[in-house]
Amino acid sequence: MLNRLLPYPVRSAEAYADAPDEASFPGEEQLVATAAPGRRREVLTARRCARAALVALGHAPAAILRGPRREPLWPAGVTGSITHCAGFRAAAVAHTRDVASIGIDAEPHAPLPPRVLGAVSTPADRDLLARLAVTHPGVCWDRLLFSAKESIYKAWYPLTGRWLGFEHARLDIDPDAGTFTGHLAVDGPLTRLHGRHLVDRGLILTAVRVDQPGTAGR
């Protein structure tokens, strides 16, 4: 599924089930030391996907630790993102000479709880969701909006080192093209981020790719 959203030069790997007794990769024991069994399995599977993507990129497998905002820490010269939800784990990576940053997120294709929607959307977002519910019913656009904002943040933070709240991103979603744009109410050069979305296999998947200047389309 990720390949449909993030083609070359991005490399990705995904899994739909966990190995029941998988051991942690050397150096990653601390990531799951206090995790419940189910959480432990999904973290280990997602990290395994990350290593598979790194190998496809030409890197040796490595422990992938977490930074201060729980972001994955990649080998030098690599950028990437990891996601996991019920029934899906995935990772995507690229060389930083080609891609400045990547953000991916997977969610179950189900409505958001009403109180969550109010916390993650702007009034303009809610107007957009009302229109999409009429013109393109059958998609949980509220959950897709949430996922898109998660992908935007995952791509934003490695480039800025700054927090980005849900209220700081207003979304435009093109349901026919399978794309979205986040309009960011922040200072700095990154005021818009573009991404793609997909609904398949009972899942919502979103991805944001920020290319290095002069490399788009390579």
N, C-alpha and C positions, 0 to 999 in steps of 0.2 A: 504493500500500500504506500509506503513512504516514497518508493521510487517514482510513483505517479505525481508526487508533489515536489520532490527534490531530486531532479535528474543530475547527471554528471555536471560538474566535478564533485558533487556531494556523494559520499558513500554511506549506505545505511544498512541496518540489520534489524530484524524484528522477530518476535516469538509470540505464540498464542497459548503457551503452557509452560509450566515450570518443571524442572527436574526435582523430584521429591526430596532427595538427600544431597543436593549439591553443596560442595564445600566452598568456602569463601576463597577468593583468589588471594595469594600472598600479598599482604599490605592492606587488604580491605576488611580485615576482621573487625576493626573498630566501627565500621559502618553499620554492622548488624549485631553488635555485641549484646544489645539490650532489646532487640526487635522481637516482636511476636513471630511465631513460625511463618504465618502467611506473608507478613511484611518482609521477613528475611528472604523468602523465596523470590518475591517479586523484585527486590533490590538486586539480588544476585543474578537473576535472569537478565535484568536490564543492563547490568554491568557486563555480563557476558556478551550481550548484543553490542555494547560499545566496543569491546575488544575485537569482535568480529568485523565491525566497521573499520576499526583502526587497521587491522590486517589487510582488508580490502584496499585501504588507502596506501599501504606499503610500510606501515609501522609495526614494530614488534608489540605483542600484547603487553599491557602495563596496568598496574593498579590505578583506578580512577577514584580519587578522593574527593572531598567536598570543600568548597570555599566558605567564606563567612556567611553567605546567603544561601547556602546549601547547593550552590552551583557546582557542576562537575569541573574538576581541574584536569585539563588535557595536557598531553606532552607538548613541548615547545614546537611552535609552528603549526598547531592544530587548533581548530575551533569545532565546537559541536554542542549537541543537546541530547538529553535523555528524557524519556517519558514512560510511565507505566500506569495502567488502570486495569480494572477487572477484565481479564481475558486478552490483554495486549501489553507487550513490553517492546520498546524500540529505542534505537539511538541513530543519530546521523552525525557525520563528521566531514570535515574538508580541510585542505591546507589553507592557512591564513594568507598565503600569497594570492589565492583565488577568491576566497570568501572571508569577509570580515567577521561574520557572526551568523549563527543559526539558532532558531528556536522552534521546538516541536512540542505538541501536546496532543494527547489522546484522551477521550472521554467516552463513557457509555452514551449511546444515542437515546437519551431520556431527558425529560424536562428538568430544569433547575427547580429546586424548592423556591417558592415565591419570595421568601425573605432573603435568600441568596441573590436572586435577581436584582432586588433593590439595592443591594450592597455593591454590586459589580457593574452596574449600568448607569449611564447618564440619561437625562430626559430625552435627548436626541436618540440615544440607543433604543430606548423603549418605543419611541415613535417608529423607528426603523423596524423593530421586531413586529409591531402591529401591522405594518404594511406587508412584510414578508409572510406573515401568517395568512393573509388574504390571497396574495399573489402566488405563493409557493407553499401551500400547506403540505403536511406530511414530514417536515423536517423540524427538529427541535432547535429552532434558531436561537433560543435563549442559551442553550448549552453550547451551541457553536460559537456564539459571541463570547461566552466565558472562555472557551478553549482558545479562541483567537487572541484574546487579551493575555492569556498565559503564554502563548508563543511569542507575542510581542515583547513581553517582559523578559523572557529567556534570551531573546536576541538583543534586547536593549542593555541589560545589566553588564555583560562582559565588555561592551564598548564604552560604557560611561562610569561604571562603578557606583551608580546612583539608584535609589529606590524609585519605582514607578508604580503609583497606585492605580487601581482600576478606574478611578474617577479622572485620571489624567489622560485617558485614551478614549476618544470617540470613534466609533467604527462606521465605515461604509462597507456593505457586503454586496457583492454581485453574485446572485445565486446561479445565474446561467453560465458565467465564465468560471465559477469556482474560485473566486478571488476575494480578497478583502484588503482594506486600507485602514490603518490606525492613524488618526490625527491626534498628535500628542500636544497637550497643553503644558509644555515645558520649555525652559530656555536651552539654547544650544543648537547645534547643526542638525540633530536628528529630530525633526518634527513630524515626519511621516514614515511609516514602515508598511511594506506591502507583503502580503502572504497569500497562501492558497489553502483551500479547504476541500474535504472529501467526506462523504457519508457512505459507509459500506460495512457489511458484516456486523451490523448492530453497533458500530463505532462511529465517532466523529474524530477526524484527524485534521489538525491544522499545522501549518509550517510557515515560518518566516525565514527568508535568506537575504542577508545584506552583503552584496558583492563589494569587492574592492574596486576603487575607481578604475575604469578602463577595462574591467574584466567581464562585465555583464554579457551573457550569451556565449561565453567561451566554452 
